[in-house]
Amino acid sequence: MTCIPPHMRDRVLPHLDGSTEQERSAIVPSCSEASVTTVRNQAPVFSEKTHFLEPQMSEKGGLPLYAEPPKRWWSGLRYQKLLLHFATCYTVFLLYRQSRYSSDYIAPLSHTFQSECSALLTPTSATYVDRLSKLVDALNLFEAPAGRIPAAGWIAEPGPSAEYFLGGFSSRDWWLSERPFLISMTPSNTDRTKPNVTLLTPEFERLRAEGVNLPEQVRPYITWLSWQEDESPYEKLIGHIKSEVTATGLDGKARSFIYGGLREESRKAGQLAHAEAMEVSSMAERGAEGSPMAPVAQALQLIRERKDEREVGLLRCANQMTLHAIRHTRRRMHIGITESATRKILEEEMAKTGLVEGDGLVLFGENAALPHGSGTDRVLGVHDLVLIDAGGKWGGYVSDITRTFALPKSKIPRSHLDIWETVRRAQYAPYRLLLSSNSTLPPRLAELDIAARKVISDHMFSLNGERPSSNSPDFSVFTHRLGHGIGLEGHEDPYLVQGPLGETKAQPGHVFSLEPGVYIPAAKEGKALKGNSGDLSGVGVRLEDCFVVTVDEEGRLGGEWLTGPVHAWGEV
């Protein structure tokens, strides 16, 4: 028997056929409480729009209970919250993965970063006074013979060193010509702890020279001299400073004819005065072991080599802006673009960041096997790697970054990807060496080159079973030194190379590039090197980032990567 429970009567009857309530009740009568058990196992009542639940007796008797439809596991609030949490986490992961690996998404340079970089453009009032003070301390280290003035002088032309110590007369401020413009720095006669800066200019250039913007803190130490066209600038300068110093060192960037003129004039002055001539030393001579100028040379070299916090900040800004430009350049590239067109894009993107004098090398495919190739109108093919080596200036400090990558639609041979991974590991090897060192026994910079070169040599040995026949460095495919110092100049002391230049020990404040590479030019038919995954021919890979050496409170060496390093293929 089918019946309608009393409490559902008003909901069911309107859906049954019949014009009156009496007629509809006759179709399905109402249930009494006694008759509930008789409908327990009978089919529930359905209409076109309504589903009525089958009544079931309570375990304790009494009014019937109506079973609800079975619940799905995902319908509960608890499970819905779990699903929402999972969806949120997965979305965040996808966004992170996109920001880290996708060529389509590039995180913008933050406002905070840009503000900090802008603030660094203005040096503190003590910047150049402190640098001149360090210079005077170094010059007072001169080991003078008995009875001679215990101090040395230092002479330079306009350029990076003058810019570093004076805040002016950079290569941008003053173009060098055949007429010498000389800058001399000596300890003052009245106070050996204070600098005396002499600027010797051609007389007809004096007004222009005096118009060069110099920091107010530097001006009190400056003395202006000039020479006429019929005078010797060397005689003028030597005559002015010979009462202040016994010897003079010449900046390593000074031109050879400047060195020759100063040295000849110092000898002449000594002969005329019946006294020992002033020593004028070149870079190599003044640093020679046993030379009285050796302590001065070593101290002078460290002043510019070891960067202070502001210098590191400027280098960090310059390098991160350059990397940002490279990433944007990659996003605008496509299969079929030329090297020259890509270079124009790179220059545009570097200018957008605010970098000055930004440019770079752009090399595709086999052209990248020439480490400093000039680039052509070569078209980018689907199987080509792209090598971009770029740099610009921020606050006068230079960036230097190299990336080797491919585009999303590229199809790079497995053997070339193996080379890329080898270079990536080689770049990281010197960092591991530094982490295992301390400031008491720091590694020679040559040892950093050895660590990186070994990774590449071992990989090549695994391919061809050949090792170099001598103990000399393996330059077979890694054809250049590991790196170079960087600051106001793109290449400056110190140098990471095996040999005399690499005997310098790693010091906190050293900033240098780490740029291993593998270069295998296109081979003639049948001459290609065999790799595990195919021929190795016409491929060049280099990865370059700048790095600053640091030391912790316990004397352990470490460092900061100013950009990078890349951790996996696909990163830029």
C-alpha positions as CSV (number, residue, x, y, z in Angstrom):
1,M,0.0,0.0,0.0
2,T,1.2,3.5,-0.9
3,C,0.1,6.4,1.3
4,I,1.0,10.0,2.1
5,P,2.5,10.8,5.6
6,P,0.3,13.3,7.4
7,H,3.0,16.0,7.7
8,M,3.6,15.9,3.9
9,R,0.0,16.0,2.8
10,D,0.0,19.7,1.9
11,R,3.2,19.3,-0.2
12,V,2.1,16.2,-2.1
13,L,-1.5,16.7,-3.0
14,P,-1.1,19.7,-5.3
15,H,1.1,17.6,-7.6
16,L,-1.5,14.8,-8.1
17,D,-4.1,14.5,-10.8
18,G,-7.6,15.6,-9.8
19,S,-9.5,18.9,-9.7
20,T,-10.5,18.7,-6.0
21,E,-8.7,17.8,-2.9
22,Q,-11.2,14.9,-2.3
23,E,-10.4,13.4,-5.8
24,R,-6.6,13.7,-5.2
25,S,-6.9,12.1,-1.8
26,A,-8.6,9.1,-3.3
27,I,-5.7,8.5,-5.6
28,V,-3.2,8.2,-2.7
29,P,-4.8,8.1,0.8
30,S,-3.1,9.5,3.9
31,C,-1.1,7.3,6.1
32,S,-1.9,6.6,9.7
33,E,0.9,6.1,12.2
34,A,0.0,2.5,12.4
35,S,0.3,2.0,8.8
36,V,3.9,3.4,8.5
37,T,5.4,-0.1,8.8
38,T,3.4,-1.3,5.8
39,V,5.1,1.2,3.5
40,R,8.6,0.8,4.8
41,N,9.8,-1.4,1.9
42,Q,7.5,0.0,-0.8
43,A,8.7,2.4,-3.5
44,P,8.6,6.1,-2.6
45,V,6.1,8.4,-4.2
46,F,7.4,10.3,-7.2
47,S,5.8,13.1,-9.3
48,E,7.2,14.9,-12.3
49,K,8.9,17.6,-10.1
50,T,9.2,16.1,-6.7
51,H,11.1,13.2,-5.1
52,F,9.6,12.0,-1.8
53,L,11.8,10.1,0.6
54,E,11.0,6.6,1.8
55,P,9.9,6.6,5.4
56,Q,11.8,4.5,7.9
57,M,10.9,3.7,11.5
58,S,13.0,5.1,14.3
59,E,14.9,2.5,16.3
60,K,13.0,3.5,19.4
61,G,9.7,3.6,17.6
62,G,7.5,6.7,17.4
63,L,7.4,9.0,14.4
64,P,9.0,7.8,11.2
65,L,12.3,9.0,10.0
66,Y,12.9,9.8,6.3
67,A,16.3,8.8,4.8
68,E,18.3,11.5,3.0
69,P,20.0,10.9,-0.3
70,P,23.5,9.4,0.2
71,K,26.2,12.2,0.7
72,R,29.1,12.5,-1.7
73,W,32.6,12.7,0.1
74,W,33.2,16.1,-1.5
75,S,29.9,17.7,-0.5
76,G,30.9,18.3,3.1
77,L,32.2,21.7,4.3
78,R,35.4,20.1,5.6
79,Y,36.2,18.6,2.2
80,Q,35.3,21.8,0.4
81,K,37.8,23.7,2.5
82,L,40.5,21.2,1.8
83,L,39.8,21.4,-2.0
84,L,40.0,25.2,-1.8
85,H,43.3,25.1,0.1
86,F,44.8,22.7,-2.4
87,A,43.6,24.8,-5.3
88,T,45.2,27.9,-3.7
89,C,48.5,26.2,-3.1
90,Y,48.6,24.8,-6.6
91,T,47.9,28.2,-8.1
92,V,50.7,29.8,-6.1
93,F,53.1,27.0,-7.3
94,L,52.2,27.6,-10.9
95,L,52.8,31.4,-10.5
96,Y,56.2,30.7,-8.8
97,R,57.2,28.3,-11.5
98,Q,56.1,30.7,-14.2
99,S,58.1,33.6,-12.6
100,R,61.2,31.4,-12.2
101,Y,61.3,29.5,-15.5
102,S,59.0,31.0,-18.1
103,S,60.3,33.3,-20.7
104,D,56.9,35.0,-20.8
105,Y,56.9,36.3,-17.3
106,I,59.6,38.7,-16.0
107,A,59.4,40.1,-12.5
108,P,59.7,43.9,-12.7
109,L,62.5,45.8,-10.9
110,S,60.8,46.7,-7.6
111,H,60.3,50.3,-6.5
112,T,62.5,49.6,-3.4
113,F,65.3,48.3,-5.6
114,Q,65.2,51.3,-7.9
115,S,65.1,53.8,-5.0
116,E,68.1,52.1,-3.3
117,C,70.0,52.2,-6.5
118,S,69.2,55.9,-7.1
119,A,70.3,56.7,-3.5
120,L,73.7,55.1,-4.2
121,L,74.4,57.6,-7.0
122,T,75.2,60.3,-4.5
123,P,78.5,59.5,-2.5
124,T,78.7,60.5,1.1
125,S,80.7,63.6,2.0
126,A,83.5,61.5,3.4
127,T,83.9,59.2,0.3
128,Y,86.8,60.9,-1.5
129,V,88.5,62.2,1.7
130,D,88.7,58.7,3.0
131,R,90.1,57.4,-0.3
132,L,92.8,60.1,-0.4
133,S,93.6,59.3,3.3
134,K,94.2,55.6,2.3
135,L,96.3,56.8,-0.6
136,V,98.5,58.9,1.7
137,D,98.9,56.1,4.1
138,A,100.2,53.9,1.3
139,L,102.6,56.5,0.0
140,N,104.1,56.9,3.5
141,L,105.0,53.2,3.5
142,F,107.9,54.0,1.2
143,E,111.2,52.6,2.5
144,A,113.5,55.7,1.8
145,P,117.3,55.5,2.0
146,A,118.9,57.2,5.0
147,G,118.7,60.9,4.8
148,R,115.9,60.9,2.1
149,I,112.3,62.0,2.4
150,P,110.4,58.9,3.7
151,A,107.5,59.3,1.3
152,A,106.6,58.5,-2.3
153,G,104.4,60.3,-4.8
154,W,101.9,58.9,-7.3
155,I,101.2,60.3,-10.8
156,A,98.3,59.5,-13.1
157,E,96.5,60.8,-16.1
158,P,92.7,61.4,-16.3
159,G,90.9,58.1,-16.1
160,P,89.5,55.6,-13.7
161,S,92.1,56.1,-10.9
162,A,91.7,59.9,-11.0
163,E,87.9,59.4,-10.9
164,Y,88.2,57.0,-8.0
165,F,90.3,59.3,-5.8
166,L,89.1,62.8,-6.9
167,G,85.5,62.2,-8.0
168,G,86.3,63.8,-11.4
169,F,88.6,63.7,-14.4
170,S,87.3,60.4,-15.6
171,S,87.7,59.3,-19.2
172,R,84.3,60.9,-19.8
173,D,85.5,64.2,-18.4
174,W,88.8,64.5,-20.2
175,W,89.9,63.0,-23.5
176,L,93.6,62.2,-23.5
177,S,95.7,63.8,-26.2
178,E,99.4,64.2,-27.0
179,R,99.5,67.1,-24.6
180,P,100.0,65.7,-21.0
181,F,97.5,66.5,-18.3
182,L,99.1,65.1,-15.2
183,I,97.7,64.5,-11.7
184,S,100.2,64.1,-8.8
185,M,99.3,63.0,-5.3
186,T,101.8,63.3,-2.4
187,P,101.7,63.6,1.4
188,S,101.6,67.2,2.4
189,N,104.9,68.8,3.6
190,T,103.1,70.4,6.6
191,D,101.1,67.3,7.6
192,R,102.2,63.9,6.3
193,T,98.7,62.5,7.0
194,K,97.1,64.9,4.6
195,P,97.1,64.8,0.7
196,N,98.5,67.3,-1.6
197,V,97.0,67.0,-5.1
198,T,98.6,68.8,-8.0
199,L,96.7,69.2,-11.3
200,L,99.0,70.1,-14.2
201,T,97.2,71.2,-17.3
202,P,98.1,72.8,-20.6
203,E,97.7,76.6,-20.1
204,F,95.1,77.0,-22.9
205,E,93.1,74.2,-21.3
206,R,93.2,75.5,-17.8
207,L,89.8,77.2,-17.8
208,R,88.1,74.0,-19.1
209,A,89.9,71.9,-16.5
210,E,88.9,74.2,-13.7
211,G,85.3,73.8,-14.8
212,V,85.3,70.0,-14.2
213,N,82.9,69.3,-11.3
214,L,84.9,68.1,-8.3
215,P,83.5,67.4,-4.8
216,E,83.7,70.3,-2.4
217,Q,85.6,68.1,0.1
218,V,88.4,67.5,-2.4
219,R,89.0,71.1,-3.5
220,P,91.0,72.3,-0.4
221,Y,93.7,69.8,-1.2
222,I,94.2,70.8,-4.9
223,T,97.0,73.0,-6.3
224,W,96.6,74.1,-10.0
225,L,99.7,74.3,-12.3
226,S,99.9,74.9,-16.0
227,W,102.5,74.7,-18.8
228,Q,102.9,76.7,-21.9
229,E,103.4,75.1,-25.3
230,D,107.2,76.0,-25.2
231,E,107.7,74.4,-21.8
232,S,108.2,70.8,-20.6
233,P,105.3,69.5,-18.6
234,Y,107.6,66.9,-17.0
235,E,110.1,69.5,-15.8
236,K,107.3,71.6,-14.4
237,L,105.8,68.7,-12.4
238,I,109.1,67.2,-11.2
239,G,110.3,70.6,-10.1
240,H,107.1,71.1,-8.1
241,I,107.1,67.8,-6.2
242,K,110.7,66.8,-5.7
243,S,110.9,68.6,-2.4
244,E,108.0,66.5,-1.1
245,V,109.0,62.9,-2.1
246,T,111.9,60.8,-2.9
247,A,110.3,58.4,-5.3
248,T,107.2,58.5,-7.5
249,G,105.0,55.6,-8.8
250,L,103.2,55.9,-12.0
251,D,99.6,54.6,-12.4
252,G,99.4,51.5,-14.5
253,K,97.1,53.1,-17.1
254,A,99.6,56.0,-17.8
255,R,100.9,55.9,-21.4
256,S,104.4,54.9,-22.1
257,F,105.6,58.3,-23.4
258,I,104.4,59.9,-20.1
259,Y,106.5,57.4,-18.2
260,G,109.5,58.1,-20.4
261,G,109.2,61.8,-20.1
262,L,108.9,61.8,-16.4
263,R,111.8,59.4,-15.9
264,E,114.1,61.3,-18.1
265,E,113.3,64.6,-16.4
266,S,113.9,63.2,-13.0
267,R,117.3,62.0,-14.0
268,K,118.1,65.4,-15.5
269,A,117.0,67.2,-12.4
270,G,119.2,65.0,-10.2
271,Q,122.3,65.6,-12.3
272,L,121.7,69.4,-12.4
273,A,121.2,69.5,-8.6
274,H,124.2,67.2,-8.0
275,A,121.9,64.9,-6.1
276,E,120.4,61.4,-6.6
277,A,117.6,61.5,-9.1
278,M,114.0,60.9,-8.1
279,E,112.9,57.3,-8.8
280,V,110.0,57.1,-11.2
281,S,108.7,53.6,-11.3
282,S,106.5,51.8,-13.8
283,M,103.8,49.4,-12.6
284,A,106.1,46.3,-13.0
285,E,109.1,48.0,-11.5
286,R,107.5,49.4,-8.4
287,G,106.0,46.1,-7.5
288,A,109.2,44.1,-7.9
289,E,110.3,42.1,-4.9
290,G,113.0,44.0,-3.0
291,S,112.1,47.3,-4.5
292,P,111.6,50.1,-1.9
293,M,108.3,50.9,-3.7
294,A,107.0,47.3,-3.3
295,P,105.1,48.0,0.0
296,V,103.6,51.1,-1.6
297,A,102.6,49.3,-4.8
298,Q,100.9,46.5,-2.8
299,A,98.9,48.9,-0.7
300,L,97.9,51.0,-3.6
301,Q,96.7,48.0,-5.5
302,L,94.4,46.9,-2.7
303,I,92.7,50.3,-2.3
304,R,90.9,49.9,-5.6
305,E,90.7,46.1,-5.6
306,R,88.7,45.8,-2.4
307,K,85.3,47.5,-2.8
308,D,83.5,49.2,0.0
309,E,79.8,48.7,0.7
310,R,78.6,51.5,-1.6
311,E,80.8,50.2,-4.5
312,V,79.3,46.7,-4.1
313,G,75.9,48.3,-4.1
314,L,76.5,50.1,-7.3
315,L,77.9,46.9,-8.9
316,R,74.9,45.0,-7.7
317,C,72.5,47.5,-9.2
318,A,74.3,47.6,-12.5
319,N,74.4,43.8,-12.8
320,Q,70.8,43.2,-11.9
321,M,69.7,45.8,-14.3
322,T,71.7,44.2,-17.0
323,L,70.3,40.8,-16.3
324,H,66.8,42.3,-16.4
325,A,67.5,43.7,-19.9
326,I,68.8,40.3,-21.1
327,R,65.6,38.6,-19.9
328,H,63.5,41.2,-21.7
329,T,65.6,40.8,-24.8
330,R,65.0,37.0,-24.8
331,R,61.3,37.5,-24.6
332,R,61.3,39.7,-27.7
333,M,63.4,37.2,-29.7
334,H,62.0,34.7,-32.2
335,I,63.3,32.0,-34.5
336,G,64.5,33.8,-37.6
337,I,65.8,37.0,-35.9
338,T,69.3,38.2,-36.7
339,E,72.2,38.8,-34.3
340,S,72.3,42.5,-35.3
341,A,68.5,43.0,-34.7
342,T,68.9,41.3,-31.3
343,R,71.7,43.5,-30.3
344,K,69.6,46.6,-31.0
345,I,66.8,45.1,-28.8
346,L,69.4,44.5,-26.1
347,E,70.6,48.1,-26.2
348,E,67.0,49.4,-26.0
349,E,66.2,47.2,-23.0
350,M,69.4,48.3,-21.2
351,A,68.6,51.9,-21.8
352,K,65.1,51.4,-20.3
353,T,66.7,50.3,-17.0
354,G,68.7,53.6,-16.8
355,L,72.1,52.0,-17.5
356,V,74.6,54.2,-19.2
357,E,76.7,53.0,-22.2
358,G,74.9,49.6,-22.3
359,D,75.7,47.2,-25.1
360,G,76.9,43.7,-25.6
361,L,77.8,40.7,-27.8
362,V,75.1,38.7,-29.4
363,L,76.2,35.4,-31.0
364,F,74.1,32.5,-32.5
365,G,75.1,28.9,-33.0
366,E,78.6,28.3,-34.2
367,N,79.4,32.1,-33.9
368,A,79.3,31.6,-30.1
369,A,82.4,29.4,-30.4
370,L,84.3,32.6,-30.9
371,P,84.4,34.0,-27.3
372,H,84.6,37.6,-28.3
373,G,83.0,37.4,-31.8
374,S,81.7,40.6,-33.2
375,G,78.4,39.3,-34.3
376,T,76.9,39.4,-37.8
377,D,73.5,39.2,-39.5
378,R,73.3,35.5,-38.9
379,V,69.7,34.3,-38.6
380,L,68.7,32.3,-35.5
381,G,67.8,28.7,-36.3
382,V,65.8,26.2,-34.4
383,H,68.8,24.2,-33.3
384,D,71.0,27.3,-32.3
385,L,72.0,28.4,-28.8
386,V,72.1,32.1,-28.1
387,L,75.0,33.7,-26.3
388,I,74.6,37.3,-24.9
389,D,77.5,39.0,-23.1
390,A,76.3,42.4,-21.9
391,G,77.4,45.3,-19.7
392,G,76.6,48.9,-18.8
393,K,77.3,51.4,-16.1
394,W,75.5,52.6,-13.0
395,G,77.1,55.4,-11.1
396,G,80.3,54.8,-13.1
397,Y,80.5,51.1,-12.1
398,V,80.4,48.4,-14.7
399,S,78.3,45.3,-15.1
400,D,79.3,42.1,-16.9
401,I,77.0,39.2,-17.5
402,T,76.8,36.4,-20.0
403,R,73.9,34.0,-20.6
404,T,73.7,31.1,-23.0
405,F,70.1,30.0,-23.6
406,A,67.5,28.9,-26.2
407,L,64.0,30.0,-27.1
408,P,60.9,28.0,-26.1
409,K,60.5,26.7,-29.7
410,S,64.2,25.7,-30.1
411,K,65.3,22.1,-30.4
412,I,68.8,22.0,-29.0
413,P,70.9,18.8,-29.4
414,R,71.4,16.8,-26.3
415,S,75.1,17.0,-26.6
416,H,75.0,20.8,-26.5
417,L,72.8,20.7,-23.4
418,D,75.4,18.5,-21.8
419,I,78.0,21.1,-22.5
420,W,75.8,23.8,-21.0
421,E,75.3,21.8,-17.8
422,T,79.1,21.2,-17.5
423,V,79.7,25.0,-17.7
424,R,77.1,25.6,-15.1
425,R,78.9,23.2,-12.7
426,A,82.2,24.7,-13.5
427,Q,81.0,28.2,-12.6
428,Y,79.9,26.9,-9.2
429,A,83.1,25.1,-8.4
430,P,85.2,28.1,-7.3
431,Y,82.4,29.1,-4.9
432,R,82.6,25.7,-3.3
433,L,86.3,26.2,-2.9
434,L,85.8,29.6,-1.2
435,L,83.3,28.2,1.2
436,S,85.9,25.7,2.4
437,S,88.5,28.4,3.0
438,N,89.2,31.0,5.7
439,S,90.8,34.4,5.9
440,T,93.9,33.0,7.6
441,L,94.8,30.8,4.6
442,P,92.8,32.2,1.7
443,P,93.1,30.5,-1.7
444,R,95.1,32.1,-4.5
445,L,93.0,33.3,-7.3
446,A,94.7,30.8,-9.6
447,E,93.2,28.0,-7.5
448,L,89.7,29.3,-8.4
449,D,90.6,28.9,-12.0
450,I,92.0,25.4,-11.4
451,A,88.7,24.4,-9.7
452,A,86.5,25.5,-12.6
453,R,88.9,24.3,-15.3
454,K,89.0,20.8,-13.8
455,V,85.2,20.3,-14.1
456,I,85.4,21.1,-17.9
457,S,88.6,19.0,-18.5
458,D,87.0,16.0,-16.7
459,H,83.9,16.2,-18.9
460,M,86.0,16.4,-22.1
461,F,88.1,13.5,-20.9
462,S,84.9,11.5,-20.5
463,L,84.1,12.1,-24.2
464,N,87.4,11.6,-25.9
465,G,89.6,9.9,-23.3
466,E,92.4,12.4,-23.7
467,R,94.0,14.6,-21.1
468,P,96.6,17.4,-21.7
469,S,100.1,16.0,-22.0
470,S,101.6,18.5,-19.6
471,N,100.9,20.1,-16.3
472,S,100.1,23.4,-17.8
473,P,96.4,24.7,-17.8
474,D,94.1,23.0,-20.2
475,F,93.0,25.7,-22.6
476,S,91.8,23.2,-25.3
477,V,88.1,24.2,-25.1
478,F,88.0,26.5,-22.1
479,T,90.3,29.0,-23.9
480,H,90.5,31.9,-21.5
481,R,91.0,32.7,-17.8
482,L,88.2,32.2,-15.3
483,G,87.6,35.9,-14.6
484,H,88.7,39.4,-13.9
485,G,88.2,42.2,-11.4
486,I,85.5,44.7,-12.1
487,G,84.6,48.2,-10.8
488,L,85.1,51.5,-12.5
489,E,86.7,49.5,-15.3
490,G,85.2,46.4,-17.0
491,H,88.5,44.6,-16.6
492,E,90.8,45.5,-13.7
493,D,92.8,43.8,-11.0
494,P,92.6,41.1,-9.7
495,Y,92.6,38.4,-12.4
496,L,91.6,34.8,-11.9
497,V,94.2,33.0,-13.9
498,Q,97.0,30.5,-13.4
499,G,100.4,32.2,-13.6
500,P,102.0,35.3,-11.9
501,L,98.7,37.4,-12.1
502,G,96.9,34.7,-10.2
503,E,99.2,34.7,-7.2
504,T,97.0,37.3,-5.5
505,K,95.0,35.8,-2.6
506,A,91.3,36.1,-2.3
507,Q,90.4,39.0,0.0
508,P,87.1,40.3,1.4
509,G,85.8,43.1,-0.9
510,H,87.3,41.5,-4.0
511,V,84.7,41.7,-6.8
512,F,85.4,39.6,-9.9
513,S,83.6,37.8,-12.7
514,L,83.2,34.0,-12.8
515,E,82.9,33.1,-16.4
516,P,83.8,29.6,-17.5
517,G,83.1,28.6,-21.1
518,V,83.4,25.8,-23.7
519,Y,84.1,26.7,-27.3
520,I,84.2,24.1,-30.1
521,P,84.4,25.7,-33.5
522,A,82.6,24.2,-36.5
523,A,84.7,21.2,-37.7
524,K,85.4,20.1,-41.2
525,E,83.4,17.1,-42.4
526,G,84.3,14.0,-40.4
527,K,86.4,15.9,-37.9
528,A,83.7,16.7,-35.3
529,L,84.3,15.7,-31.7
530,K,82.0,12.8,-30.7
531,G,79.8,13.3,-27.6
532,N,77.6,10.9,-25.7
533,S,74.6,12.3,-27.4
534,G,75.9,13.3,-30.8
535,D,78.6,15.3,-32.5
536,L,80.1,18.3,-30.8
537,S,80.8,21.0,-33.4
538,G,80.0,24.6,-33.8
539,V,79.0,25.2,-30.2
540,G,79.9,27.9,-27.7
541,V,78.6,28.2,-24.1
542,R,79.6,30.7,-21.5
543,L,77.9,31.7,-18.2
544,E,79.1,34.8,-16.3
545,D,78.1,36.5,-13.1
546,C,80.0,38.9,-10.8
547,F,80.8,37.8,-7.3
548,V,82.0,39.6,-4.1
549,V,84.1,37.8,-1.5
550,T,82.9,38.1,2.1
551,V,84.1,36.9,5.5
552,D,82.0,36.0,8.5
553,E,82.8,36.7,12.2
554,E,84.6,33.4,12.5
555,G,86.9,34.2,9.6
556,R,85.2,31.8,7.1
557,L,85.2,33.0,3.5
558,G,82.1,33.2,1.5
559,G,80.5,35.5,-1.0
560,E,77.5,37.1,-2.7
561,W,76.5,36.5,-6.3
562,L,75.5,39.9,-7.6
563,T,73.3,38.0,-10.1
564,G,72.6,34.3,-10.5
565,P,74.0,31.8,-10.7
566,V,71.6,29.8,-12.8
567,H,70.6,26.5,-11.3
568,A,69.1,24.6,-14.2
569,W,68.6,24.7,-18.0
570,G,65.8,27.2,-18.9
571,E,66.8,29.8,-16.4
572,V,68.3,33.1,-17.6
